[in-house]
Amino acid sequence: MKKALIWILIGFVIYFLVTSPDGAAGFVETIWDFILDLFEAMADFLESLLS
């Protein structure tokens, strides 16, 4: 059951990427911005600990 849900999710993501490249690009950009913000926050935290 769990494996089937994973395959359905993968299929949906592939379908989304093929049918809506602009939406997919926006999604990837959102994820990338989140990752950058996360690392920036971690760097600020560590900097505040060390100073």
N, CA, C and O atoms as a GROMACS GRO file, in nm:
protein
  204
    1MET      N    1   0.083  -0.120   0.000
    1MET     CA    2   0.000   0.000   0.000
    1MET      C    3   0.087   0.126   0.000
    1MET      O    4   0.065   0.218  -0.079
    2LYS      N    5   0.186   0.130   0.090
    2LYS     CA    6   0.274   0.246   0.100
    2LYS      C    7   0.352   0.264  -0.030
    2LYS      O    8   0.370   0.376  -0.077
    3LYS      N    9   0.399   0.154  -0.086
    3LYS     CA   10   0.476   0.160  -0.210
    3LYS      C   11   0.389   0.212  -0.325
    3LYS      O   12   0.437   0.287  -0.410
    4ALA      N   13   0.263   0.171  -0.327
    4ALA     CA   14   0.172   0.218  -0.432
    4ALA      C   15   0.150   0.368  -0.420
    4ALA      O   16   0.145   0.438  -0.522
    5LEU      N   17   0.136   0.420  -0.300
    5LEU     CA   18   0.116   0.564  -0.281
    5LEU      C   19   0.239   0.642  -0.326
    5LEU      O   20   0.226   0.750  -0.384
    6ILE      N   21   0.356   0.588  -0.300
    6ILE     CA   22   0.479   0.654  -0.344
    6ILE      C   23   0.483   0.661  -0.495
    6ILE      O   24   0.518   0.765  -0.551
    7TRP      N   25   0.448   0.551  -0.564
    7TRP     CA   26   0.449   0.550  -0.710
    7TRP      C   27   0.343   0.644  -0.766
    7TRP      O   28   0.366   0.707  -0.870
    8ILE      N   29   0.230   0.654  -0.702
    8ILE     CA   30   0.126   0.748  -0.746
    8ILE      C   31   0.176   0.891  -0.732
    8ILE      O   32   0.154   0.974  -0.820
    9LEU      N   33   0.242   0.920  -0.621
    9LEU     CA   34   0.297   1.053  -0.598
    9LEU      C   35   0.404   1.086  -0.703
    9LEU      O   36   0.406   1.197  -0.757
   10ILE      N   37   0.492   0.992  -0.732
   10ILE     CA   38   0.595   1.013  -0.834
   10ILE      C   39   0.531   1.038  -0.971
   10ILE      O   40   0.573   1.126  -1.045
   11GLY      N   41   0.429   0.959  -1.002
   11GLY     CA   42   0.358   0.978  -1.128
   11GLY      C   43   0.293   1.114  -1.137
   11GLY      O   44   0.296   1.178  -1.242
   12PHE      N   45   0.234   1.159  -1.028
   12PHE     CA   46   0.171   1.291  -1.026
   12PHE      C   47   0.275   1.401  -1.047
   12PHE      O   48   0.250   1.496  -1.121
   13VAL      N   49   0.390   1.389  -0.983
   13VAL     CA   50   0.496   1.490  -0.998
   13VAL      C   51   0.544   1.494  -1.143
   13VAL      O   52   0.563   1.603  -1.198
   14ILE      N   53   0.565   1.378  -1.204
   14ILE     CA   54   0.609   1.374  -1.344
   14ILE      C   55   0.502   1.436  -1.434
   14ILE      O   56   0.534   1.515  -1.524
   15TYR      N   57   0.377   1.402  -1.411
   15TYR     CA   58   0.267   1.460  -1.489
   15TYR      C   59   0.263   1.612  -1.472
   15TYR      O   60   0.244   1.685  -1.569
   16PHE      N   61   0.281   1.658  -1.350
   16PHE     CA   62   0.281   1.802  -1.322
   16PHE      C   63   0.396   1.870  -1.396
   16PHE      O   64   0.376   1.977  -1.453
   17LEU      N   65   0.514   1.810  -1.395
   17LEU     CA   66   0.629   1.869  -1.462
   17LEU      C   67   0.609   1.878  -1.613
   17LEU      O   68   0.648   1.976  -1.676
   18VAL      N   69   0.548   1.775  -1.671
   18VAL     CA   70   0.529   1.772  -1.815
   18VAL      C   71   0.418   1.866  -1.859
   18VAL      O   72   0.432   1.934  -1.961
   19THR      N   73   0.309   1.871  -1.786
   19THR     CA   74   0.194   1.949  -1.830
   19THR      C   75   0.200   2.096  -1.789
   19THR      O   76   0.133   2.179  -1.850
   20SER      N   77   0.277   2.129  -1.688
   20SER     CA   78   0.282   2.267  -1.640
   20SER      C   79   0.425   2.306  -1.605
   20SER      O   80   0.460   2.314  -1.487
   21PRO      N   81   0.508   2.331  -1.705
   21PRO     CA   82   0.647   2.367  -1.676
   21PRO      C   83   0.661   2.497  -1.596
   21PRO      O   84   0.751   2.509  -1.513
   22ASP      N   85   0.572   2.593  -1.620
   22ASP     CA   86   0.579   2.719  -1.544
   22ASP      C   87   0.547   2.696  -1.397
   22ASP      O   88   0.613   2.752  -1.309
   23GLY      N   89   0.447   2.614  -1.371
   23GLY     CA   90   0.413   2.581  -1.233
   23GLY      C   91   0.524   2.503  -1.166
   23GLY      O   92   0.554   2.524  -1.049
   24ALA      N   93   0.585   2.412  -1.242
   24ALA     CA   94   0.696   2.333  -1.188
   24ALA      C   95   0.814   2.423  -1.156
   24ALA      O   96   0.880   2.407  -1.054
   25ALA      N   97   0.842   2.519  -1.245
   25ALA     CA   98   0.953   2.611  -1.221
   25ALA      C   99   0.927   2.695  -1.096
   25ALA      O  100   1.018   2.719  -1.017
   26GLY      N  101   0.804   2.738  -1.078
   26GLY     CA  102   0.769   2.814  -0.959
   26GLY      C  103   0.784   2.730  -0.833
   26GLY      O  104   0.831   2.780  -0.730
   27PHE      N  105   0.745   2.604  -0.841
   27PHE     CA  106   0.758   2.514  -0.727
   27PHE      C  107   0.904   2.493  -0.691
   27PHE      O  108   0.941   2.499  -0.574
   28VAL      N  109   0.988   2.469  -0.792
   28VAL     CA  110   1.131   2.449  -0.766
   28VAL      C  111   1.193   2.576  -0.710
   28VAL      O  112   1.277   2.570  -0.621
   29GLU      N  113   1.153   2.690  -0.762
   29GLU     CA  114   1.204   2.818  -0.712
   29GLU      C  115   1.165   2.838  -0.565
   29GLU      O  116   1.245   2.886  -0.486
   30THR      N  117   1.043   2.801  -0.530
   30THR     CA  118   0.997   2.813  -0.392
   30THR      C  119   1.079   2.723  -0.300
   30THR      O  120   1.120   2.765  -0.192
   31ILE      N  121   1.102   2.599  -0.342
   31ILE     CA  122   1.182   2.505  -0.263
   31ILE      C  123   1.324   2.558  -0.247
   31ILE      O  124   1.381   2.554  -0.137
   32TRP      N  125   1.383   2.609  -0.356
   32TRP     CA  126   1.520   2.661  -0.352
   32TRP      C  127   1.528   2.780  -0.256
   32TRP      O  128   1.622   2.789  -0.177
   33ASP      N  129   1.433   2.870  -0.263
   33ASP     CA  130   1.432   2.986  -0.173
   33ASP      C  131   1.420   2.941  -0.027
   33ASP      O  132   1.484   2.998   0.061
   34PHE      N  133   1.337   2.839  -0.002
   34PHE     CA  134   1.323   2.786   0.134
   34PHE      C  135   1.456   2.731   0.185
   34PHE      O  136   1.494   2.756   0.299
   35ILE      N  137   1.526   2.656   0.100
   35ILE     CA  138   1.655   2.597   0.140
   35ILE      C  139   1.757   2.707   0.168
   35ILE      O  140   1.831   2.700   0.266
   36LEU      N  141   1.761   2.808   0.081
   36LEU     CA  142   1.855   2.918   0.104
   36LEU      C  143   1.823   2.993   0.233
   36LEU      O  144   1.914   3.027   0.308
   37ASP      N  145   1.696   3.018   0.259
   37ASP     CA  146   1.656   3.086   0.382
   37ASP      C  147   1.692   3.002   0.505
   37ASP      O  148   1.734   3.056   0.607
   38LEU      N  149   1.676   2.871   0.493
   38LEU     CA  150   1.711   2.781   0.603
   38LEU      C  151   1.859   2.789   0.635
   38LEU      O  152   1.897   2.800   0.752
   39PHE      N  153   1.944   2.783   0.531
   39PHE     CA  154   2.088   2.790   0.555
   39PHE      C  155   2.130   2.928   0.607
   39PHE      O  156   2.220   2.938   0.690
   40GLU      N  157   2.065   3.032   0.558
   40GLU     CA  158   2.096   3.166   0.607
   40GLU      C  159   2.059   3.179   0.755
   40GLU      O  160   2.134   3.238   0.833
   41ALA      N  161   1.945   3.125   0.793
   41ALA     CA  162   1.904   3.129   0.934
   41ALA      C  163   2.000   3.048   1.021
   41ALA      O  164   2.033   3.090   1.132
   42MET      N  165   2.043   2.933   0.972
   42MET     CA  166   2.139   2.852   1.049
   42MET      C  167   2.272   2.925   1.063
   42MET      O  168   2.333   2.921   1.170
   43ALA      N  169   2.317   2.993   0.957
   43ALA     CA  170   2.442   3.068   0.963
   43ALA      C  171   2.430   3.184   1.063
   43ALA      O  172   2.522   3.209   1.141
   44ASP      N  173   2.316   3.254   1.061
   44ASP     CA  174   2.295   3.362   1.156
   44ASP      C  175   2.294   3.311   1.300
   44ASP      O  176   2.350   3.374   1.389
   45PHE      N  177   2.232   3.196   1.321
   45PHE     CA  178   2.227   3.136   1.454
   45PHE      C  179   2.367   3.100   1.503
   45PHE      O  180   2.405   3.132   1.616
   46LEU      N  181   2.444   3.033   1.416
   46LEU     CA  182   2.580   2.994   1.455
   46LEU      C  183   2.668   3.117   1.477
   46LEU      O  184   2.752   3.118   1.567
   47GLU      N  185   2.650   3.218   1.396
   47GLU     CA  186   2.727   3.341   1.413
   47GLU      C  187   2.695   3.407   1.547
   47GLU      O  188   2.784   3.458   1.614
   48SER      N  189   2.569   3.406   1.585
   48SER     CA  190   2.531   3.466   1.713
   48SER      C  191   2.585   3.386   1.830
   48SER      O  192   2.614   3.442   1.936
   49LEU      N  193   2.599   3.255   1.814
   49LEU     CA  194   2.657   3.173   1.920
   49LEU      C  195   2.806   3.198   1.938
   49LEU      O  196   2.857   3.196   2.050
   50LEU      N  197   2.875   3.222   1.828
   50LEU     CA  198   3.020   3.237   1.831
   50LEU      C  199   3.066   3.379   1.859
   50LEU      O  200   3.185   3.402   1.882
   51SER      N  201   2.976   3.475   1.857
   51SER     CA  202   3.021   3.613   1.881
   51SER      C  203   2.981   3.662   2.017
   51SER      O  204   3.011   3.776   2.054
   0.00000   0.00000   0.00000
